């Protein structure tokens, strides 16, 4: 009985370790701060000149960053 329980626990731990190693990083971990807002990894921060406004846009589409 103890061997079976140990095998189940070891298999579960191994499965969790493999899942954590193969999962992609979350967007929260790769987000960037853009003034008072947060942009995801697939966005860039676009800050307009005076008056300052902040927005998240697709990379390369901000007219002020070019």
C-alpha positions as CSV (number, residue, x, y, z in Angstrom):
1,X,0.0,0.0,0.0
2,X,2.8,2.4,0.9
3,X,4.6,1.7,-2.4
4,X,1.4,2.4,-4.4
5,X,0.8,5.7,-2.6
6,X,4.5,6.7,-3.1
7,X,4.2,5.9,-6.8
8,X,1.1,8.0,-7.2
9,X,2.7,11.0,-5.3
10,X,5.9,10.7,-7.3
11,X,4.0,10.5,-10.6
12,X,2.0,13.6,-9.7
13,X,5.1,15.5,-8.7
14,X,6.8,14.5,-11.9
15,X,3.8,15.5,-14.0
16,X,3.6,18.9,-12.3
17,X,7.3,19.5,-12.9
18,X,7.1,18.6,-16.6
19,X,4.0,20.8,-17.1
20,X,5.7,23.8,-15.4
21,X,8.9,23.3,-17.5
22,X,7.0,23.0,-20.8
23,X,4.4,25.8,-20.3
24,X,5.0,29.1,-22.1
25,X,5.5,32.2,-19.9
26,X,2.3,34.0,-19.1
27,X,1.6,37.4,-20.6
28,X,1.6,38.9,-17.2
29,X,5.2,38.0,-16.8
30,X,6.1,39.6,-20.1
31,X,4.0,42.8,-19.8
32,X,5.4,46.3,-19.8
33,X,4.3,49.4,-17.9
34,X,3.1,52.2,-20.0
35,X,2.4,55.2,-17.7
36,X,-0.6,54.3,-15.7
37,X,-1.5,51.2,-17.8
38,X,0.1,47.9,-18.6
39,X,0.7,46.6,-22.1
40,X,0.9,42.9,-23.0
41,X,3.9,41.3,-24.7
42,X,2.2,41.7,-28.1
43,X,1.7,45.4,-27.7
44,X,4.0,48.5,-27.4
45,X,3.5,51.6,-25.4
46,X,2.5,54.7,-27.4
47,X,2.9,58.0,-25.7
48,X,1.7,61.1,-27.5
49,X,3.4,64.5,-27.0
50,X,1.8,67.2,-24.9
51,X,-0.8,66.5,-23.6
52,X,0.6,63.2,-22.6
53,X,-1.6,60.2,-23.3
54,X,-0.7,56.6,-23.0
55,X,-2.1,53.7,-25.0
56,X,-1.1,50.2,-26.0
57,X,-0.9,49.5,-29.8
58,X,0.4,46.9,-32.2
59,X,4.2,47.1,-32.5
60,X,5.3,49.5,-35.2
61,X,1.9,51.4,-35.4
62,X,2.5,54.2,-33.0
63,X,3.1,57.4,-35.0
64,X,5.1,59.0,-32.1
65,X,7.6,56.2,-31.7
66,X,8.8,56.2,-35.3
